[in-house]
Amino acid sequence: MNVVGLTTSTADRKRRAGQRMILGISGPGLTAEERAWIKECQPAGFVLFARNVEEPRQVLELNRELRSLVDSGTPAIRCVDQEGGRVQRVKAPCTVWPPMRWVGNVGDYAFTTAVGRAMARELRAMGFDLDFAPDADVDSNPKNPIIGDRSFSRDPGAAANHALAWLRGAQGEGLIACAKHFPGHGDTAVDSHLDLPVVEKDPPDLEHCELVPFKQAIAGAVGTVMTAHVMFPAWDEKLPATMSRPIITGILRQKLGFSGVVFSDDMEMKAVRGRFPLEMQLATSSLAGVDVFLFCQDPKLQVEGFETLVRLQEAEKAQDDAAIDSAKRVHRLRERFFLGAPPVPGLDVLGSAASNDLALRARAQGQA
């Protein structure tokens, strides 16, 4: 596997720009236009949603085709949001998982690890490499419209321990985990898909609640972290976390010691899109410490993002340096999880009796 473009030629800058993007596609199969765009952009990877899913074998074939369109030296990281409950892109005949709150309510960390393992086996069988899970938010605001039972617990310690248990199970099966939404989306009363939430808490309160699960996840060697499009005025009065150097570099990288890959949340969410110019979003987020940006649907925004990431590198050495650093981190992530990975399970693991027993136990013992 290759570290992309550690020199400063235009071709290298284009390769690095693509490697800073995760792309969504429009449907269950690729259009000719999408194939051409993927070959040109050479993204770090892809993310699939319910609109891309018909049945497991089709998902597996789609993931195979997506990887075939990307240079084998930088194999595509094929991603999905598969948390259970409301956020579950692939359903029956796969195991249909209850919300992770129900898993947390069982109160058995070994059980949570077993759930992480089972979910990982099913996802890898369908060709996925990374799950944007676990949700490491603490569900501390009853009025929160977007997190709720996606969180393992309302208690910071329990949320942290269950998130850690889940990611250890998933990563033990060779699936890359992603702790989200840093530094915490649990105490918001606004959905960041629709508007920009603000968390008005002092630093000690944030450290004793929001940061606790992320500290645990980082100590447990989580592969990746996703940022929140949320304002935290105690740490940055001007910019949301995704764009904030004090939060991403100062807290996540320096204070908590995270050296892995940082993903943005979707750049199409209204918390950021239309609120800040795209060039400003990408420029500030890059220098803040974000490695890879999610462009989940709009092809015009994907092209604009790619061109902007190339242009930023050409205009400023600091942006060139940031892109090189990001390329190194993505390279290390691939080496860690792709070299010597466990064998990929067959599709016969989907909806297995053992996995359904886990889901049934969560429903029987954890339903609030």
URMO-V220262 format. One record per residue. N is the residue number from 0. RES is the residue in one small letter. PHI is phi as a letter, one per 20 degrees, with the letter a starting at -180 (999 if undefined). PSI is psi in radians with two decimals (999 if undefined). OMEGA is omega in radians with two decimals (none if undefined). Layout:
n: [N,N]
res: [RES,RES]
phi: [PHI,PHI]
psi: [PSI,PSI]
omega: [OMEGA,OMEGA]
This chain:
n: [0,1,2,3,4,5,6,7,8,9,10,11,12,13,14,15,16,17,18,19,20,21,22,23,24,25,26,27,28,29,30,31,32,33,34,35,36,37,38,39,40,41,42,43,44,45,46,47,48,49,50,51,52,53,54,55,56,57,58,59,60,61,62,63,64,65,66,67,68,69,70,71,72,73,74,75,76,77,78,79,80,81,82,83,84,85,86,87,88,89,90,91,92,93,94,95,96,97,98,99,100,101,102,103,104,105,106,107,108,109,110,111,112,113,114,115,116,117,118,119,120,121,122,123,124,125,126,127,128,129,130,131,132,133,134,135,136,137,138,139,140,141,142,143,144,145,146,147,148,149,150,151,152,153,154,155,156,157,158,159,160,161,162,163,164,165,166,167,168,169,170,171,172,173,174,175,176,177,178,179,180,181,182,183,184,185,186,187,188,189,190,191,192,193,194,195,196,197,198,199,200,201,202,203,204,205,206,207,208,209,210,211,212,213,214,215,216,217,218,219,220,221,222,223,224,225,226,227,228,229,230,231,232,233,234,235,236,237,238,239,240,241,242,243,244,245,246,247,248,249,250,251,252,253,254,255,256,257,258,259,260,261,262,263,264,265,266,267,268,269,270,271,272,273,274,275,276,277,278,279,280,281,282,283,284,285,286,287,288,289,290,291,292,293,294,295,296,297,298,299,300,301,302,303,304,305,306,307,308,309,310,311,312,313,314,315,316,317,318,319,320,321,322,323,324,325,326,327,328,329,330,331,332,333,334,335,336,337,338,339,340,341,342,343,344,345,346,347,348,349,350,351,352,353,354,355,356,357,358,359,360,361,362,363,364,365,366,367]
res: [m,n,v,v,g,l,t,t,s,t,a,d,r,k,r,r,a,g,q,r,m,i,l,g,i,s,g,p,g,l,t,a,e,e,r,a,w,i,k,e,c,q,p,a,g,f,v,l,f,a,r,n,v,e,e,p,r,q,v,l,e,l,n,r,e,l,r,s,l,v,d,s,g,t,p,a,i,r,c,v,d,q,e,g,g,r,v,q,r,v,k,a,p,c,t,v,w,p,p,m,r,w,v,g,n,v,g,d,y,a,f,t,t,a,v,g,r,a,m,a,r,e,l,r,a,m,g,f,d,l,d,f,a,p,d,a,d,v,d,s,n,p,k,n,p,i,i,g,d,r,s,f,s,r,d,p,g,a,a,a,n,h,a,l,a,w,l,r,g,a,q,g,e,g,l,i,a,c,a,k,h,f,p,g,h,g,d,t,a,v,d,s,h,l,d,l,p,v,v,e,k,d,p,p,d,l,e,h,c,e,l,v,p,f,k,q,a,i,a,g,a,v,g,t,v,m,t,a,h,v,m,f,p,a,w,d,e,k,l,p,a,t,m,s,r,p,i,i,t,g,i,l,r,q,k,l,g,f,s,g,v,v,f,s,d,d,m,e,m,k,a,v,r,g,r,f,p,l,e,m,q,l,a,t,s,s,l,a,g,v,d,v,f,l,f,c,q,d,p,k,l,q,v,e,g,f,e,t,l,v,r,l,q,e,a,e,k,a,q,d,d,a,a,i,d,s,a,k,r,v,h,r,l,r,e,r,f,f,l,g,a,p,p,v,p,g,l,d,v,l,g,s,a,a,s,n,d,l,a,l,r,a,r,a,q,g,q,a]
phi: [999,d,e,f,l,e,e,c,f,g,f,f,f,f,f,f,g,f,f,d,c,d,d,e,c,e,b,f,c,e,e,f,f,f,g,f,f,f,f,f,f,l,f,f,r,c,c,d,c,g,f,e,d,d,a,g,f,f,f,f,f,f,f,f,f,g,f,f,e,d,g,f,f,c,g,f,e,e,d,b,e,c,e,o,m,f,d,b,e,d,d,g,e,f,f,e,e,f,g,f,f,f,f,f,f,f,m,c,f,f,f,f,f,f,f,g,f,f,f,f,f,f,f,f,f,e,n,e,d,b,d,f,b,e,f,e,f,e,f,e,c,f,e,f,e,c,e,l,f,f,f,f,a,e,e,g,f,f,g,f,f,f,f,f,f,f,f,f,f,f,f,f,e,n,e,f,e,b,f,b,d,f,e,q,d,f,d,d,d,c,e,f,f,d,b,e,f,c,d,e,c,f,g,f,f,f,f,e,c,g,f,g,f,f,g,f,f,f,f,e,m,g,f,b,c,d,e,d,e,c,e,c,g,f,d,b,e,d,c,f,g,g,d,d,f,g,e,f,f,f,e,f,e,e,f,e,m,e,d,e,e,d,e,f,f,g,f,e,f,f,f,c,f,n,e,c,g,g,f,f,g,f,f,f,f,f,f,f,p,f,e,c,d,e,c,e,b,f,f,f,f,f,f,f,f,g,f,f,f,f,f,f,f,f,e,b,f,f,f,f,f,f,f,f,f,f,g,f,f,f,f,f,f,f,g,f,d,e,e,m,f,f,g,f,f,e,f,f,f,f,m,f,f,f,f,f,f,f,f,f,f,f,f,f,d,d,f,e]
psi: [2.55,2.53,2.14,2.08,1.20,0.06,-2.95,0.50,2.83,-0.71,-0.72,-0.70,-0.66,-0.75,-0.73,-0.69,-0.81,-0.66,-0.01,0.29,2.40,2.20,2.47,2.80,2.98,-0.49,-2.86,-0.18,2.85,2.47,2.88,-0.65,-0.70,-0.73,-0.78,-0.72,-0.75,-0.75,-0.60,-0.81,-0.64,1.12,2.87,-0.51,-2.85,2.75,2.28,2.57,-3.12,-0.57,-0.29,-0.02,2.20,-0.92,2.87,-0.74,-0.65,-0.69,-0.77,-0.78,-0.66,-0.78,-0.66,-0.75,-0.73,-0.79,-0.58,-0.36,-0.09,2.52,2.29,-0.31,-0.36,1.22,2.42,2.41,1.93,2.07,2.83,2.69,1.75,1.50,-0.49,2.86,-2.29,-0.43,1.53,1.77,-0.57,2.11,-2.59,2.42,0.07,2.91,2.32,1.91,2.45,3.02,2.61,-0.31,-0.69,-0.65,-0.78,-0.64,-0.38,-0.55,0.44,1.87,-0.57,-0.64,-0.78,-0.70,-0.72,-0.66,-0.78,-0.73,-0.82,-0.75,-0.70,-0.74,-0.76,-0.75,-0.72,-0.58,-0.51,0.15,0.16,2.58,-0.41,2.38,2.23,1.22,2.70,2.73,1.95,0.28,2.61,2.12,1.29,-0.08,1.92,-0.34,0.09,2.13,-0.10,-0.41,-1.33,-2.17,0.08,-0.46,2.52,-0.47,2.80,-0.19,2.23,-0.73,-0.77,-0.73,-0.73,-0.81,-0.65,-0.69,-0.73,-0.77,-0.75,-0.84,-0.56,-0.68,-0.81,-0.84,-0.48,-0.40,0.09,0.09,2.33,2.27,2.83,1.94,2.22,2.75,1.87,2.41,0.22,2.26,0.17,-0.42,0.76,2.66,0.19,2.47,2.11,-0.19,-0.42,-0.49,3.08,1.89,2.69,2.26,1.92,1.42,2.66,2.74,-0.77,-0.66,-0.70,-0.70,-0.59,-0.10,-1.33,-0.74,-0.28,-0.86,-0.56,-0.64,-0.78,-0.77,-0.72,-0.74,-0.51,0.20,0.68,2.45,-0.66,2.83,2.47,2.41,2.83,2.39,1.19,2.48,2.41,1.48,-0.46,-0.44,-0.55,1.98,-0.18,-0.54,2.57,2.88,-0.71,-0.54,0.11,2.01,-0.73,-0.56,-0.86,-0.90,-0.85,-0.83,-0.96,-0.86,-0.85,-0.90,-0.80,-0.23,0.45,2.17,0.10,-2.83,2.32,2.13,2.53,2.77,3.08,2.25,-0.02,-0.10,2.51,-0.19,-0.50,-0.69,2.22,-0.28,-0.60,2.53,2.51,-0.72,-0.70,-0.75,-0.87,-0.68,-0.85,-0.67,-0.68,-0.83,-0.38,-0.48,0.11,2.35,-0.80,2.37,2.41,2.17,1.64,-0.23,-0.93,1.96,-0.55,-0.69,-0.62,-0.81,-0.77,-0.71,-0.78,-0.88,-0.65,-0.73,-0.60,-0.84,-0.68,-0.73,-0.66,-0.50,-0.40,2.26,-0.63,-0.62,-0.68,-0.79,-0.71,-0.70,-0.67,-0.77,-0.73,-0.72,-0.69,-0.73,-0.72,-0.66,-0.78,-0.64,-0.80,-0.78,-0.76,-0.74,-0.41,-0.55,2.15,0.42,2.68,2.72,2.52,2.21,2.79,2.91,-0.20,-0.20,-0.28,2.25,0.54,2.81,-0.69,-0.74,-0.74,-0.56,-0.69,-0.80,-0.70,-0.68,-0.72,-0.70,-0.66,-0.68,-0.35,-0.10,2.16,999]
omega: [-3.00,2.86,-2.97,2.85,3.09,2.99,-3.01,3.08,3.10,3.12,3.12,3.13,3.08,3.12,3.11,3.13,3.10,-3.11,3.05,-3.06,2.90,-3.04,2.90,3.10,-2.88,-3.02,-3.09,3.05,-3.10,2.98,3.08,3.13,3.12,3.11,-3.14,-3.13,3.13,3.13,3.12,-3.02,-3.08,-3.06,3.04,-3.12,-3.01,3.03,3.13,3.14,-3.13,-3.14,-3.12,-2.96,2.95,3.10,-2.96,-3.11,3.08,3.10,3.12,-3.13,3.09,3.11,3.10,-3.14,3.13,3.14,-3.10,-3.10,-3.08,-3.14,-3.10,3.09,3.07,-3.01,-3.10,3.04,-3.02,-2.89,3.09,2.95,3.14,-3.10,-2.89,3.13,-3.07,-3.06,-3.04,-3.00,-3.13,-3.07,-3.08,0.27,2.98,3.04,3.07,-3.01,3.04,3.08,-3.14,3.02,-3.14,3.07,3.11,-3.12,3.07,3.04,-3.08,-3.06,3.08,3.08,3.13,3.08,3.12,3.07,3.10,3.11,-3.09,3.11,-3.13,-3.14,-3.13,-3.11,3.12,3.11,3.14,3.04,3.13,3.12,-3.01,3.03,3.06,-3.12,0.19,2.96,-3.08,3.11,3.01,-3.07,-3.00,-3.12,-3.12,-3.13,-3.10,-3.06,-2.96,-3.09,3.07,-3.03,2.95,3.11,3.12,-3.03,2.97,-3.14,-3.08,-3.12,3.13,3.10,-3.14,-3.07,3.12,3.08,3.11,-3.14,-3.13,-3.06,3.07,3.08,-3.11,-3.10,3.05,3.08,3.07,3.09,3.10,3.08,-3.14,3.09,-3.08,0.01,-2.98,0.02,3.06,-3.13,-2.99,-3.09,3.09,3.06,-3.10,3.07,-3.09,2.98,-3.00,-3.07,-3.10,3.11,3.09,3.08,-3.11,3.10,3.06,-3.11,-3.13,3.13,3.11,-3.12,-3.08,3.12,-3.01,-3.01,-3.01,3.14,3.14,3.04,-3.14,-3.12,3.13,3.08,3.12,3.03,3.03,-3.05,-3.04,3.09,3.06,-3.13,3.04,2.98,-3.04,3.08,3.03,-3.03,3.12,-3.13,-3.14,-3.06,-2.99,-2.96,3.03,-3.00,-3.12,-3.06,-2.95,3.05,3.09,-3.10,-3.05,3.12,-3.04,-3.05,-3.05,-3.05,-3.02,-3.08,-3.09,3.03,-3.13,-3.12,-3.11,-3.06,3.07,3.04,2.87,2.85,-3.05,-3.12,3.09,-3.09,-2.99,3.01,3.14,-3.05,-3.10,3.11,3.09,3.03,-3.09,-3.13,3.10,3.14,-3.08,-3.13,-3.09,3.13,3.11,-3.13,3.07,3.13,3.06,-3.12,-2.97,-3.08,3.09,3.03,-2.80,-3.08,-2.93,-3.11,3.11,3.11,3.08,3.13,3.13,3.12,3.11,-3.12,3.12,3.14,3.04,-3.07,3.13,3.12,-3.14,-3.00,-2.98,-3.13,-3.14,3.09,3.07,3.13,3.13,3.13,3.10,3.11,3.13,3.11,3.12,-3.12,3.11,3.09,3.13,3.11,3.11,3.14,-3.07,-2.99,-3.08,3.14,-3.13,3.14,3.07,3.09,3.12,3.14,3.03,-3.13,3.12,3.09,-3.07,3.11,-3.11,3.12,-3.13,3.14,3.11,3.06,3.09,3.14,3.13,3.12,3.12,3.14,-3.08,-3.01,-3.00,-3.10,-3.10,none]
